[in-house]
Amino acid sequence: MVQSEWAARSFGRKPIICETAALPRPQKRPKAMPAWLIPALKAALPHIAAIISAAAPVFTRKSADAVANQTLLLQQQITELQSAASQNAAHIKELAEQLQSTVAALEQAASIAETKLRRAIFVCVAATVLSTTLLVIGLVLVFGR
Protein backbone atom coordinates (compact mmCIF):
# COMPACT_ATOMS: atom_id res chain seq x y z
CA MET A 1 0.00 0.00 0.00
CA VAL A 2 1.36 3.40 -0.95
CA GLN A 3 1.70 5.98 1.80
CA SER A 4 -0.76 8.41 0.15
CA GLU A 5 -3.40 5.64 -0.03
CA TRP A 6 -2.83 4.83 3.63
CA ALA A 7 -3.19 8.52 4.54
CA ALA A 8 -6.39 8.74 2.50
CA ARG A 9 -7.92 5.77 4.30
CA SER A 10 -6.74 6.89 7.69
CA PHE A 11 -7.74 10.54 7.47
CA GLY A 12 -10.56 10.40 4.93
CA ARG A 13 -8.81 12.39 2.24
CA LYS A 14 -8.32 11.73 -1.45
CA PRO A 15 -5.10 9.92 -2.31
CA ILE A 16 -2.43 11.96 -4.04
CA ILE A 17 -1.71 10.54 -7.46
CA CYS A 18 1.75 11.03 -8.78
CA GLU A 19 1.63 11.80 -12.50
CA THR A 20 5.28 12.14 -13.33
CA ALA A 21 4.77 10.38 -16.65
CA ALA A 22 2.61 13.26 -17.90
CA LEU A 23 5.28 15.87 -17.15
CA PRO A 24 7.60 16.76 -20.01
CA ARG A 25 11.09 15.43 -19.57
CA PRO A 26 13.93 17.92 -19.64
CA GLN A 27 15.87 18.04 -22.89
CA LYS A 28 19.41 16.76 -22.78
CA ARG A 29 21.87 19.45 -23.68
CA PRO A 30 24.44 18.51 -26.28
CA LYS A 31 27.92 18.09 -24.91
CA ALA A 32 30.13 21.12 -25.36
CA MET A 33 33.32 20.87 -27.38
CA PRO A 34 36.51 20.71 -25.37
CA ALA A 35 37.94 24.16 -24.69
CA TRP A 36 41.30 23.33 -26.29
CA LEU A 37 39.76 22.28 -29.60
CA ILE A 38 38.65 25.73 -30.83
CA PRO A 39 42.08 27.42 -30.55
CA ALA A 40 43.71 24.36 -32.10
CA LEU A 41 41.33 24.49 -35.05
CA LYS A 42 41.86 28.25 -35.45
CA ALA A 43 45.62 27.67 -35.53
CA ALA A 44 45.48 24.73 -37.96
CA LEU A 45 42.79 25.74 -40.44
CA PRO A 46 44.80 28.43 -42.28
CA HIS A 47 47.51 25.87 -43.03
CA ILE A 48 45.26 23.05 -44.27
CA ALA A 49 45.36 24.19 -47.91
CA ALA A 50 49.15 24.31 -47.89
CA ILE A 51 49.34 20.86 -46.31
CA ILE A 52 46.94 19.36 -48.85
CA SER A 53 48.72 20.96 -51.78
CA ALA A 54 52.05 19.69 -50.49
CA ALA A 55 50.73 16.20 -49.86
CA ALA A 56 48.83 15.86 -53.14
CA PRO A 57 50.60 13.85 -55.82
CA VAL A 58 52.27 16.48 -57.98
CA PHE A 59 54.78 14.25 -59.64
CA THR A 60 54.78 13.66 -63.38
CA ARG A 61 52.47 10.90 -64.46
CA LYS A 62 53.18 8.48 -67.23
CA SER A 63 51.36 9.22 -70.42
CA ALA A 64 50.65 7.05 -73.48
CA ASP A 65 53.91 7.99 -75.19
CA ALA A 66 55.92 7.35 -72.00
CA VAL A 67 57.54 4.26 -73.44
CA ALA A 68 59.27 6.33 -76.12
CA ASN A 69 60.50 8.99 -73.70
CA GLN A 70 61.37 6.74 -70.72
CA THR A 71 64.71 8.43 -70.04
CA LEU A 72 63.24 11.94 -70.21
CA LEU A 73 60.38 10.93 -67.92
CA LEU A 74 62.74 9.39 -65.35
CA GLN A 75 64.95 12.48 -65.40
CA GLN A 76 61.91 14.74 -64.82
CA GLN A 77 60.68 12.56 -61.94
CA ILE A 78 64.12 12.61 -60.32
CA THR A 79 64.21 16.40 -60.55
CA GLU A 80 60.76 16.66 -58.97
CA LEU A 81 61.74 14.31 -56.15
CA GLN A 82 64.89 16.33 -55.46
CA SER A 83 62.93 19.59 -55.30
CA ALA A 84 60.37 17.98 -52.98
CA ALA A 85 63.16 16.71 -50.72
CA SER A 86 64.75 20.17 -50.56
CA GLN A 87 61.37 21.74 -49.75
CA ASN A 88 60.87 19.18 -46.99
CA ALA A 89 64.28 20.02 -45.56
CA ALA A 90 63.42 23.73 -45.58
CA HIS A 91 60.10 23.05 -43.84
CA ILE A 92 61.79 20.87 -41.22
CA LYS A 93 64.34 23.59 -40.55
CA GLU A 94 61.55 26.17 -40.15
CA LEU A 95 59.66 23.90 -37.76
CA ALA A 96 62.82 23.32 -35.72
CA GLU A 97 63.33 27.08 -35.38
CA GLN A 98 59.71 27.53 -34.29
CA LEU A 99 60.07 24.72 -31.78
CA GLN A 100 63.26 26.24 -30.41
CA SER A 101 61.61 29.64 -29.93
CA THR A 102 58.59 27.99 -28.30
CA VAL A 103 60.78 26.07 -25.86
CA ALA A 104 62.70 29.25 -25.00
CA ALA A 105 59.42 31.10 -24.34
CA LEU A 106 58.17 28.24 -22.15
CA GLU A 107 61.41 28.23 -20.15
CA GLN A 108 61.15 31.98 -19.61
CA ALA A 109 57.51 31.67 -18.51
CA ALA A 110 58.44 28.85 -16.12
CA SER A 111 61.19 30.99 -14.62
CA ILE A 112 58.79 33.90 -14.09
CA ALA A 113 56.19 31.58 -12.56
CA GLU A 114 58.79 30.08 -10.22
CA THR A 115 59.83 33.57 -9.06
CA LYS A 116 56.22 34.51 -8.41
CA LEU A 117 55.65 31.27 -6.50
CA ARG A 118 58.68 31.87 -4.28
CA ARG A 119 57.46 35.41 -3.57
CA ALA A 120 53.98 34.12 -2.69
CA ILE A 121 55.43 31.46 -0.37
CA PHE A 122 57.56 34.12 1.35
CA VAL A 123 54.51 36.35 1.88
CA CYS A 124 52.53 33.39 3.26
CA VAL A 125 55.30 32.44 5.70
CA ALA A 126 55.68 36.06 6.81
CA ALA A 127 51.91 36.37 7.35
CA THR A 128 51.87 33.11 9.33
CA VAL A 129 54.74 34.23 11.57
CA LEU A 130 53.15 37.64 12.11
CA SER A 131 49.72 36.19 12.93
CA THR A 132 51.23 33.61 15.31
CA THR A 133 53.20 36.33 17.07
CA LEU A 134 50.12 38.52 17.42
CA LEU A 135 48.09 35.55 18.67
CA VAL A 136 50.67 34.82 21.36
CA ILE A 137 50.78 38.50 22.39
CA GLY A 138 46.97 38.58 22.53
CA LEU A 139 46.82 35.41 24.66
CA VAL A 140 49.47 36.78 27.03
CA LEU A 141 47.52 40.01 27.43
CA VAL A 142 44.19 38.23 27.99
CA PHE A 143 45.38 35.48 30.36
CA GLY A 144 48.30 37.38 31.91
CA ARG A 145 46.04 39.62 34.03
Backbone as a chain_set.jsonl record, in Angstrom:
{"seq": "MVQSEWAARSFGRKPIICETAALPRPQKRPKAMPAWLIPALKAALPHIAAIISAAAPVFTRKSADAVANQTLLLQQQITELQSAASQNAAHIKELAEQLQSTVAALEQAASIAETKLRRAIFVCVAATVLSTTLLVIGLVLVFGR", "coords": {"N": [[0.849, -1.163, 0.0], [0.593, 2.175, -0.843], [1.919, 5.135, 0.642], [0.356, 7.485, 0.394], [-2.166, 6.402, -0.173], [-2.659, 5.072, 2.204], [-2.755, 7.257, 3.942], [-5.03, 8.483, 2.939], [-7.02, 6.642, 3.547], [-6.806, 6.568, 6.275], [-7.258, 9.195, 7.16], [-9.392, 10.112, 5.73], [-9.135, 11.49, 3.343], [-8.582, 12.364, -0.17], [-6.513, 10.243, -2.144], [-3.199, 11.136, -3.107], [-2.171, 11.375, -6.35], [0.515, 10.499, -8.196], [1.709, 11.899, -11.049], [3.999, 11.686, -12.779], [4.67, 10.773, -15.256], [3.248, 12.237, -17.071], [4.421, 14.689, -17.093], [6.589, 16.842, -18.948], [9.742, 15.706, -20.045], [12.996, 16.872, -19.22], [15.051, 18.363, -21.722], [17.982, 16.931, -23.053], [21.06, 18.491, -22.956], [23.311, 19.153, -25.595], [26.644, 17.893, -25.59], [29.327, 20.02, -24.808], [32.007, 21.272, -26.858], [35.434, 20.4, -26.311], [37.482, 22.768, -24.576], [40.04, 23.263, -25.552], [39.953, 22.628, -28.203], [38.902, 24.536, -30.007], [40.823, 26.758, -30.176], [42.914, 25.247, -31.244], [41.889, 24.41, -33.706], [41.554, 26.923, -34.911], [44.199, 27.64, -35.167], [45.173, 25.69, -36.897], [43.574, 25.574, -39.218], [44.158, 27.671, -41.205], [46.412, 26.617, -42.416], [45.767, 24.283, -43.679], [45.202, 24.151, -46.453], [47.733, 24.519, -47.578], [49.022, 22.258, -46.604], [47.557, 20.204, -47.814], [48.017, 20.768, -50.503], [50.725, 20.313, -50.583], [50.875, 17.646, -49.938], [49.46, 16.386, -51.927], [49.601, 14.346, -54.863], [51.964, 15.47, -56.957], [53.72, 14.768, -58.789], [55.139, 13.911, -61.974], [53.103, 12.189, -64.232], [52.83, 9.087, -65.95], [52.382, 9.05, -69.391], [50.685, 8.127, -72.493], [52.648, 8.06, -74.448], [54.864, 7.422, -72.998], [56.595, 5.301, -73.064], [58.288, 5.737, -75.202], [59.697, 7.991, -74.409], [61.137, 7.301, -72.056], [63.571, 7.765, -70.674], [63.651, 10.565, -70.505], [61.353, 11.009, -69.003], [62.01, 9.701, -66.578], [64.168, 11.306, -65.772], [62.854, 13.746, -65.341], [61.134, 13.043, -63.245], [63.011, 12.449, -61.258], [64.13, 14.968, -60.853], [61.892, 16.332, -59.846], [61.478, 14.898, -57.46], [63.842, 15.548, -56.109], [63.503, 18.307, -55.75], [61.241, 18.279, -54.114], [62.298, 16.994, -51.873], [64.181, 18.916, -51.051], [62.458, 21.01, -50.404], [61.092, 19.828, -48.287], [63.192, 19.626, -46.453], [63.658, 22.332, -45.974], [61.226, 23.04, -44.772], [61.315, 21.452, -42.485], [63.494, 22.585, -41.189], [62.445, 25.13, -40.657], [60.342, 24.457, -38.929], [61.85, 23.414, -36.814], [63.144, 25.73, -35.917], [60.926, 27.193, -35.041], [60.049, 25.512, -32.995], [62.227, 25.678, -31.278], [62.119, 28.402, -30.515], [59.663, 28.355, -29.224], [60.158, 26.614, -27.066], [62.08, 28.134, -25.711], [60.503, 30.33, -24.972], [58.688, 29.04, -23.265], [60.435, 28.178, -21.236], [61.225, 30.657, -20.2], [58.76, 31.614, -19.273], [58.272, 29.691, -17.312], [60.333, 30.25, -15.54], [59.602, 32.828, -14.676], [57.168, 32.209, -13.453], [58.07, 30.553, -11.403], [59.528, 32.382, -9.861], [57.464, 34.086, -9.036], [56.0, 32.259, -7.521], [57.803, 31.653, -5.439], [57.895, 34.17, -4.226], [55.244, 34.416, -3.366], [55.114, 32.302, -1.529], [56.942, 33.242, 0.364], [55.572, 35.525, 1.286], [53.341, 34.273, 2.416], [54.536, 32.759, 4.49], [55.613, 34.834, 6.005], [53.233, 36.144, 6.77], [52.073, 34.132, 8.292], [53.907, 33.861, 10.417], [53.725, 36.438, 11.518], [50.987, 36.51, 12.259], [50.915, 34.42, 14.127], [52.644, 35.422, 16.077], [51.214, 37.713, 16.893], [48.945, 36.438, 17.888], [49.991, 35.05, 20.082], [50.844, 37.24, 21.627], [48.366, 38.434, 22.093], [47.079, 36.381, 23.579], [48.74, 36.344, 25.838], [48.235, 38.863, 26.881], [45.487, 38.649, 27.458], [45.25, 36.405, 29.213], [47.231, 36.917, 31.011], [46.595, 38.724, 32.997]], "CA": [[0.0, 0.0, 0.0], [1.359, 3.403, -0.95], [1.697, 5.984, 1.803], [-0.758, 8.412, 0.154], [-3.404, 5.639, -0.034], [-2.828, 4.831, 3.632], [-3.19, 8.518, 4.54], [-6.394, 8.736, 2.499], [-7.918, 5.77, 4.298], [-6.74, 6.889, 7.695], [-7.744, 10.535, 7.467], [-10.557, 10.405, 4.931], [-8.811, 12.385, 2.236], [-8.322, 11.731, -1.453], [-5.1, 9.917, -2.31], [-2.428, 11.961, -4.037], [-1.71, 10.543, -7.459], [1.747, 11.032, -8.782], [1.631, 11.797, -12.497], [5.279, 12.144, -13.33], [4.772, 10.377, -16.655], [2.614, 13.257, -17.898], [5.282, 15.869, -17.148], [7.604, 16.757, -20.014], [11.087, 15.43, -19.574], [13.93, 17.92, -19.643], [15.867, 18.045, -22.89], [19.409, 16.76, -22.781], [21.872, 19.455, -23.683], [24.437, 18.514, -26.28], [27.918, 18.088, -24.911], [30.127, 21.116, -25.357], [33.315, 20.874, -27.384], [36.509, 20.706, -25.371], [37.94, 24.156, -24.689], [41.303, 23.334, -26.289], [39.762, 22.285, -29.603], [38.651, 25.726, -30.832], [42.082, 27.421, -30.55], [43.708, 24.362, -32.096], [41.334, 24.495, -35.055], [41.865, 28.247, -35.454], [45.616, 27.666, -35.526], [45.485, 24.725, -37.955], [42.788, 25.737, -40.442], [44.799, 28.43, -42.284], [47.508, 25.865, -43.026], [45.256, 23.047, -44.274], [45.356, 24.191, -47.908], [49.148, 24.309, -47.888], [49.343, 20.857, -46.308], [46.941, 19.361, -48.845], [48.717, 20.965, -51.778], [52.046, 19.693, -50.488], [50.733, 16.197, -49.858], [48.83, 15.86, -53.143], [50.597, 13.846, -55.816], [52.265, 16.478, -57.982], [54.778, 14.247, -59.644], [54.777, 13.658, -63.377], [52.473, 10.896, -64.46], [53.185, 8.476, -67.23], [51.362, 9.222, -70.423], [50.649, 7.049, -73.482], [53.914, 7.994, -75.187], [55.922, 7.347, -71.996], [57.542, 4.258, -73.44], [59.271, 6.328, -76.117], [60.5, 8.987, -73.699], [61.367, 6.741, -70.717], [64.71, 8.43, -70.039], [63.244, 11.938, -70.209], [60.383, 10.935, -67.921], [62.74, 9.388, -65.349], [64.947, 12.485, -65.399], [61.911, 14.739, -64.817], [60.676, 12.565, -61.941], [64.125, 12.612, -60.317], [64.206, 16.402, -60.555], [60.76, 16.656, -58.97], [61.744, 14.309, -56.149], [64.886, 16.326, -55.458], [62.934, 19.585, -55.295], [60.365, 17.976, -52.978], [63.156, 16.711, -50.718], [64.752, 20.175, -50.561], [61.367, 21.745, -49.751], [60.867, 19.179, -46.991], [64.284, 20.023, -45.561], [63.417, 23.728, -45.579], [60.102, 23.054, -43.839], [61.786, 20.866, -41.219], [64.339, 23.592, -40.547], [61.546, 26.173, -40.151], [59.657, 23.896, -37.762], [62.82, 23.316, -35.722], [63.33, 27.085, -35.38], [59.715, 27.535, -34.288], [60.069, 24.715, -31.775], [63.262, 26.235, -30.406], [61.615, 29.642, -29.926], [58.588, 27.993, -28.299], [60.776, 26.07, -25.858], [62.699, 29.252, -24.999], [59.42, 31.099, -24.344], [58.168, 28.245, -22.147], [61.413, 28.231, -20.15], [61.148, 31.981, -19.614], [57.507, 31.666, -18.514], [58.444, 28.851, -16.122], [61.192, 30.991, -14.624], [58.789, 33.899, -14.091], [56.19, 31.575, -12.561], [58.791, 30.083, -10.218], [59.834, 33.565, -9.06], [56.219, 34.515, -8.405], [55.649, 31.265, -6.505], [58.682, 31.868, -4.279], [57.458, 35.408, -3.565], [53.979, 34.121, -2.689], [55.431, 31.463, -0.366], [57.561, 34.117, 1.348], [54.512, 36.347, 1.878], [52.533, 33.388, 3.263], [55.303, 32.44, 5.702], [55.678, 36.062, 6.808], [51.909, 36.366, 7.349], [51.869, 33.115, 9.331], [54.742, 34.232, 11.567], [53.146, 37.638, 12.108], [49.721, 36.186, 12.929], [51.227, 33.61, 15.306], [53.203, 36.335, 17.068], [50.117, 38.523, 17.419], [48.087, 35.553, 18.669], [50.674, 34.819, 21.363], [50.775, 38.498, 22.387], [46.975, 38.58, 22.526], [46.816, 35.407, 24.664], [49.465, 36.777, 27.031], [47.52, 40.013, 27.43], [44.19, 38.232, 27.994], [45.385, 35.485, 30.362], [48.298, 37.377, 31.908], [46.04, 39.619, 34.034]], "C": [[0.901, 1.235, 0.0], [0.981, 4.306, 0.21], [0.52, 6.936, 1.6], [-2.103, 7.683, 0.256], [-3.689, 5.368, 1.432], [-3.345, 6.09, 4.329], [-4.635, 8.816, 4.156], [-7.377, 7.894, 3.283], [-7.949, 6.164, 5.764], [-7.396, 8.216, 8.005], [-8.917, 10.957, 6.597], [-10.301, 11.39, 3.791], [-8.615, 11.599, 0.959], [-6.836, 11.379, -1.547], [-4.44, 10.844, -3.341], [-1.872, 11.048, -5.107], [-0.519, 11.229, -8.09], [1.696, 10.807, -10.294], [2.921, 12.32, -13.128], [5.417, 11.775, -14.795], [4.197, 11.446, -17.574], [3.485, 14.515, -18.017], [6.297, 15.732, -18.274], [8.99, 16.542, -19.408], [12.031, 16.514, -20.057], [14.78, 17.443, -20.818], [17.322, 17.885, -22.463], [20.176, 17.771, -23.618], [22.994, 18.717, -24.39], [25.729, 18.835, -25.542], [28.71, 19.182, -25.609], [31.452, 20.571, -25.864], [34.371, 21.179, -26.337], [37.07, 22.098, -25.646], [39.212, 24.27, -25.522], [41.1, 23.139, -27.781], [39.599, 23.521, -30.486], [39.951, 26.462, -31.162], [42.96, 26.549, -31.447], [43.207, 24.404, -33.539], [41.642, 25.843, -35.699], [43.324, 28.335, -35.879], [45.902, 26.784, -36.735], [44.77, 25.003, -39.271], [43.467, 26.585, -41.521], [45.875, 27.643, -43.037], [47.047, 24.596, -43.742], [45.469, 23.032, -45.787], [46.804, 23.939, -48.313], [49.547, 22.849, -47.657], [48.786, 19.946, -47.399], [47.671, 19.517, -50.168], [50.106, 20.338, -51.755], [51.951, 18.168, -50.502], [50.118, 15.585, -51.111], [49.898, 15.38, -54.117], [50.813, 14.847, -56.955], [53.338, 15.986, -58.939], [54.237, 13.936, -61.041], [54.19, 12.261, -63.526], [52.883, 10.375, -65.84], [52.035, 8.675, -68.213], [51.462, 8.068, -71.425], [51.973, 6.921, -74.228], [55.113, 7.902, -74.235], [56.973, 6.301, -72.355], [58.643, 4.835, -74.325], [60.206, 7.282, -75.382], [60.795, 8.539, -72.269], [62.493, 7.474, -70.0], [64.345, 9.851, -69.632], [62.266, 11.968, -69.026], [61.079, 10.653, -66.586], [63.537, 10.59, -64.86], [64.04, 13.555, -64.776], [61.409, 14.321, -63.434], [61.769, 12.702, -60.879], [64.26, 14.077, -59.91], [63.086, 16.82, -59.603], [60.97, 16.097, -57.573], [62.814, 15.092, -55.401], [64.342, 17.661, -54.957], [61.995, 19.373, -54.108], [61.184, 17.702, -51.723], [63.766, 17.997, -50.168], [63.682, 21.035, -49.888], [61.059, 21.152, -48.384], [61.946, 19.577, -45.997], [64.093, 21.454, -45.077], [62.275, 23.817, -44.562], [60.515, 22.491, -42.479], [62.647, 21.871, -40.469], [63.478, 24.7, -39.941], [60.806, 25.696, -38.905], [60.594, 23.782, -36.566], [63.069, 24.684, -35.096], [62.113, 27.511, -34.557], [59.665, 26.776, -32.962], [61.077, 25.27, -30.786], [62.769, 27.532, -29.753], [60.484, 29.365, -28.935], [59.143, 27.464, -26.987], [61.427, 27.191, -25.046], [61.633, 30.089, -24.294], [58.833, 30.354, -23.15], [59.126, 28.258, -20.961], [61.366, 29.582, -19.447], [59.883, 32.113, -18.756], [57.607, 30.829, -17.237], [59.309, 29.554, -15.086], [60.422, 32.103, -13.925], [57.786, 33.323, -13.092], [56.859, 31.09, -11.284], [59.133, 31.249, -9.298], [58.591, 34.054, -8.329], [55.792, 33.549, -7.296], [56.507, 31.445, -5.264], [58.26, 33.11, -3.506], [56.166, 35.151, -2.793], [54.215, 33.266, -1.447], [56.053, 32.312, 0.736], [56.514, 34.974, 2.056], [53.641, 35.505, 2.807], [53.242, 33.055, 4.567], [55.378, 33.669, 6.608], [54.34, 36.348, 7.482], [51.629, 35.367, 8.465], [52.665, 33.462, 10.586], [54.154, 35.443, 12.276], [51.854, 37.32, 12.861], [49.953, 35.339, 14.175], [51.77, 34.491, 16.424], [52.103, 37.176, 17.707], [49.152, 37.689, 18.252], [48.693, 35.307, 20.045], [50.602, 36.078, 22.219], [49.354, 38.712, 22.918], [46.634, 37.634, 23.661], [47.521, 35.815, 25.947], [48.735, 37.951, 27.681], [46.2, 39.598, 28.079], [44.368, 37.4, 29.254], [46.458, 35.922, 31.351], [47.797, 38.262, 33.019], [45.631, 38.906, 35.239]], "O": [[1.861, 1.311, 0.767], [-0.144, 4.251, 0.706], [-0.242, 7.175, 2.537], [-3.081, 8.269, 0.72], [-4.842, 5.427, 1.86], [-4.233, 6.029, 5.179], [-5.389, 9.349, 4.969], [-8.452, 8.371, 3.648], [-8.993, 6.101, 6.414], [-8.043, 8.341, 9.044], [-9.392, 12.085, 6.731], [-11.233, 12.057, 3.343], [-8.498, 10.374, 0.963], [-5.992, 12.14, -1.075], [-5.067, 11.267, -4.313], [-1.188, 10.068, -4.812], [-0.572, 12.401, -8.463], [1.645, 9.669, -10.759], [2.913, 13.273, -13.906], [6.202, 12.395, -15.513], [4.607, 11.555, -18.729], [3.303, 15.311, -18.937], [6.807, 14.64, -18.528], [9.342, 17.135, -18.388], [11.889, 17.019, -21.171], [15.171, 16.279, -20.892], [17.817, 18.623, -21.612], [19.969, 17.889, -24.826], [23.562, 17.768, -23.849], [25.881, 19.904, -24.951], [28.755, 19.256, -26.837], [31.956, 19.559, -25.379], [34.218, 22.12, -25.557], [37.127, 22.547, -26.791], [39.432, 25.307, -26.148], [41.998, 23.457, -28.562], [40.11, 23.546, -31.606], [40.177, 26.773, -32.332], [43.67, 27.063, -32.311], [44.002, 24.43, -34.479], [41.954, 25.909, -36.888], [43.651, 29.026, -36.844], [46.791, 27.101, -37.525], [45.307, 24.699, -40.336], [43.354, 26.231, -42.695], [46.205, 27.978, -44.174], [47.863, 23.906, -44.353], [45.873, 22.012, -46.344], [47.067, 23.226, -49.281], [50.32, 22.281, -48.428], [49.467, 19.026, -47.853], [47.92, 18.539, -50.873], [50.605, 19.884, -52.785], [52.839, 17.487, -51.015], [50.245, 14.38, -51.331], [50.984, 15.956, -54.18], [49.942, 15.035, -57.804], [53.799, 16.732, -59.802], [53.04, 13.73, -61.238], [54.728, 11.284, -63.004], [53.226, 11.133, -66.747], [50.867, 8.483, -67.877], [52.24, 7.136, -71.221], [52.379, 5.82, -74.6], [56.234, 8.253, -74.603], [58.133, 6.434, -71.966], [59.806, 4.452, -74.199], [61.39, 7.364, -75.712], [60.705, 9.354, -71.35], [62.365, 7.773, -68.813], [64.692, 10.293, -68.537], [62.346, 12.843, -68.164], [60.773, 11.292, -65.579], [63.575, 10.862, -63.66], [64.419, 14.195, -63.795], [61.274, 15.164, -62.546], [61.48, 13.035, -59.73], [64.481, 14.378, -58.737], [63.317, 17.579, -58.661], [60.663, 16.774, -56.591], [62.707, 15.283, -54.189], [64.684, 18.096, -53.857], [61.957, 20.197, -53.195], [60.809, 18.127, -50.63], [63.863, 18.161, -48.952], [63.97, 21.718, -48.905], [60.796, 21.885, -47.431], [61.653, 19.838, -44.83], [64.337, 21.757, -43.909], [62.355, 24.585, -43.603], [60.101, 23.006, -41.441], [62.542, 21.993, -39.249], [63.752, 25.16, -38.832], [60.661, 26.445, -37.939], [60.184, 24.024, -35.431], [63.192, 24.791, -33.875], [62.259, 28.119, -33.497], [59.285, 27.335, -31.933], [60.808, 25.325, -29.586], [62.983, 27.737, -28.558], [60.359, 30.057, -27.925], [58.656, 27.823, -25.915], [61.335, 27.194, -23.819], [61.828, 30.512, -23.155], [58.514, 30.969, -22.133], [58.691, 28.341, -19.812], [61.458, 29.642, -18.221], [59.928, 32.655, -17.652], [57.08, 31.222, -16.196], [59.044, 29.462, -13.887], [60.571, 32.301, -12.719], [57.582, 33.884, -12.015], [56.285, 31.201, -10.201], [59.038, 31.118, -8.078], [58.651, 34.395, -7.148], [55.285, 33.974, -6.258], [55.992, 31.395, -4.147], [58.264, 33.109, -2.275], [56.018, 35.629, -1.668], [53.576, 33.487, -0.418], [55.736, 32.131, 1.911], [56.559, 35.134, 3.276], [53.245, 35.974, 3.874], [52.624, 33.067, 5.631], [55.226, 33.562, 7.825], [54.311, 36.753, 8.644], [51.014, 35.718, 9.472], [52.144, 33.365, 11.698], [54.091, 35.472, 13.505], [51.649, 37.803, 13.974], [49.261, 35.517, 15.177], [51.399, 34.324, 17.586], [52.068, 37.332, 18.928], [48.594, 38.191, 19.228], [47.99, 35.35, 21.055], [50.326, 35.993, 23.416], [49.17, 39.125, 24.063], [45.967, 38.035, 24.615], [46.966, 35.653, 27.034], [48.632, 38.016, 28.906], [45.831, 40.127, 29.127], [43.709, 37.657, 30.261], [46.572, 35.339, 32.429], [48.562, 38.53, 33.945], [45.149, 39.524, 36.189]]}, "num_chains": 1, "name": "protein.A"}
